[in-house]
């Protein structure tokens, strides 16, 4: 085994019953008018995080992908990228070699080159497509004040459950020896800009807000926050709060006063001490 699979542990996760101390914290959170999750919504969140296990092959099809016209080809390419993420979690990006990829994916060297390209291209795709997949799944979480807060919480949850992959991928992406930082940021910005246009195009036009600039600013701030966490400068709770702040407050100039107030309540709730559960917050929202 080259990396842990989290499907069994996450898909059936149900939050434990509250003790007296936790009940008091929950009452304090409720008094702050924080949104509450039902048991089903806890499961939905857990299922999505399990689906986003970086070590499981996931096909992310986009129009224009080369050599991706057949499902079997997309599946094999997904295996290659999952193998690359497994190697990143264990050894960092320097461990992603064609030889290691061949051993883990059980595919020939020629197939790897044909479907995923050279080593540098594979590393870039493994990291960026995983982030894009996370962004796409955020649309399934409609209990957040806005979709950007859902993205922030998924990024945080992935860091909590897949710590070594998230840490090494973040550190190595910002290492000049690997030269992929620019591509990772470019694709992150593109995915976020597309999402903003889908959800806030009318508001941006009415208020003359450049969604491209907004996407760049949020991506840079979130990336800097992730790097602080990966370097051990901040803990997971602070990482979660700063991510939520970077993503949630960025839309204040676009959204209604009611939505802005909802985001503010959400951020205040994240400052309430919580009891951890397997690296994830037990208290809502989670």
N, C-alpha and C positions, 0 to 999 in steps of 0.2 A: 504494500500500500504506500502510495506516495503522498497522500494527503487525506485528512479526515473528511468524512461525509456527514453533513449535519441534518440530512433529511429526516432520519428517524427521531433524532432528539428534538427537532424544532417543530415538525409537522403536527405532533400531538401535544405540544406544550400548552398547558393551562396554568394560569397564575395561581399560586398557593393561597390558601385562605388567610385572611388578615388576622394578625394578632392584635392585642390591645394598642400597642405602640403604633403599628401601621394604620389601624383604624383612625387614630388621632391625626396622623399625617394626612390620611385621605380626607378627613373632615376639614382640615385646614386648606387642602387643595380645593375642595368643593366651595369653600367660602370665597375663594379667589375667582370663582366662576369659570374654572378650567373645564374644557370639554371632557366628557367621560366616555370611556370605551365599554361597549358591551362585551360579553364573553365571546360572541361570534367575531367581533372586530379584533379581539386579541388573537383569535385563531387565524383570521385573515392575514394579519400582520406577520404572524409566525410562519404561515405557509409561504408568503411572499419572500421572506428572508431565506427560508429553506430553498425555495426555487432559485434564489440568487447565490447559492453555494458556488464559489468560483471554480471548484474542482469538478463540477458537473458540466458536460458539454451542452451548450445552449446555442441554437442557430438564431442568428440575428440577421434576417434577410432585408436588404435594402435594394431598391431598383438601381441597376447599374453595376452591381458587384460582378467582377469578372469571374468567369468559370463557375458561376453559382446557379446555373440554370436547372440543375437536377437536385432533388432532395438528398440523394445519396452523397453528392459532392459537398453539399452544405453540412451534412452530418459529419463527414470526415474532417472537414475544416474545423468544425466546432470541437472535435476531439483533439485536434492539434493545439488549439488555443487553450483548452482546458488543461492539457498537459503542460503548456507553457506556464500557466498560472500555478500549477502544482509545483513546478520547478522554482518559480519565483518565491513561493512560500517557504520552500526548504533551503534554497541556496542564494536567493537574490537573482537579479537578472543575468548575472554572469553564469549562472547555472543553466540558462536556456541555450543549449547547443543542439544542433541538428541530430547528433548522435543520441543525446538524452531524449529528445522528442520522439525519435524513432522507437526507442525502447519502451517508452510509456504509452504511446499511441498505437503501437503495433502496425504502423504504416511505413511504407518504403520511403527512402530519402527522396526519390523522384516525386512521389505523391505529395510529400510535405512541401517541396518547392513549387509544384504545380498549383496547389490549392491555397497555400498560405504565404509563399514568397520566401525571401531570404530571412536570416535570423533577426535582423533589425525590424523588418516588417512584421514578423510574427510577434515580437515583443510588444510593438506598438499596438497591434490589433488586439492582442490578449488583454491589455490593460484598458484601452479605450472602449472596446466593444462591451466589456463587462460594466463599465460606467454607463454607457448608453443603455444597456439592458436594465440597469437600476432605474434610470430616468424614465424609461417606458413603463416600468411596473408601478411607478409612483402614481400614475393615473388611476390605479385600482383602489387607492386609499383616499376615499372622499370624505373622511371624517376630520380632516385637518382644516384649519382656517383657509389655507390655500395650498396649491400643489407644490410650491417650493418648500414648504415646511415638511411635506411628505418626503420629498427627495432628501432633505437634510437628515431626517430621522432614519431613512433607509441606509444612507451612507454611514451614519453613526452605528446602526445596528450591525451592519456588515463588518465594521471595524471591531466591534465588541465580540462578534462570533467567529470572525476569520482574522484574528489579530495579526498573525505573522504575515499572511499575504498582504493585508492592507498596509502594514507598516513597511515591509520591504518594497512593495510596489511604489509607495509614496516616496520613500527615501531615494530609491534608484531612479525614479522618474525625474528627480531634481538633481541627480548627479551628472556633472558635465561629461563623465566618461561614457554615458549611454546615449546622450544627444537625442532623447525622445521627448523632452519637456515641451518643446514648441508644438509638436504634433499632438501630444496629449491635450494640451491647453486648447489648441485650435479645434479639435473635435469635440471637446467638452463645451466650448463656447457655441459651436454650431448646433449641438443637440439642445442646449438650453435656449438659444435664440429661437429655434424652431418651436419649442414648447411654449415660450412666451408669446409668440405670434399666434399660436393656436388658442391660447386662453385670454390674452389681453390686447389683442390687436386693436380693437375698437377704442379701448381706454387710452392706449398709447397714442393713437391718432388724434383723439380729442384733446389730449394734454401735451401734444408735441414732445413725446418722450421717445428717444432712440433706443429701441429694444436691443439692438446690436451692442451698443455701448453698455447698456445695463447688464447684458449677458457676460461681457468681458469683465466688468467690475465685480460681479458676484463670483465668477469663476476664479479670479485672482485672489479674492479675499478668502474664499473657501479653501483654495489650494494652500494658502499660507497657514490657515488654521490646521489643516490636515498635516502639514509639515511639522508644526509645533508639537502636535500629538505624537507623530511618528518618532520625533527626536526625544520624546519623554519629558517635554517641557510642561505639558498640561495633561491632566488625567482624562478619563473617558467622560465623566460628568461635565467637566468644563468644555471638552470637545463638543459634546452634544449641544450645550447651550450656545457656544459661539457659532456653530454651524447654523443652528436655528435662527440666530440673530442675523447672520450674514444673508441667509436666504429669505427669511420672513420679512425683515424690515426693508429690504430692497424694493419692495412693491408699494411702499407707503404713498409714493407720489401718484400711483395709478389707481389704487383700490378705494373703495368707499370708506368713510369714517368708521362704519360698523365693522368692516373686515379688519381695518387697522387696529381697532380696539380688541378684536378677537385675537389677533396675533400677539398683541401686548399682554393679554391675559395668559396666553399660552407660554410666553417666555417667562412670565412671573412664576408660573407653575413649575417650570423646570428648575427653578431655584429652591423648591421645596425638597428637603432631604428625602431620599427614597431608599427602600431596601432592595439591594440587587438580587437578580435571579439569573444565574448562569451568564453573567456579563451583561444582562439586559435589565433595565429598570422595571421593577414590579409595579410601581405606581403609574397611574395614567397621566398623560398620554404615553404610549410606549410603542 
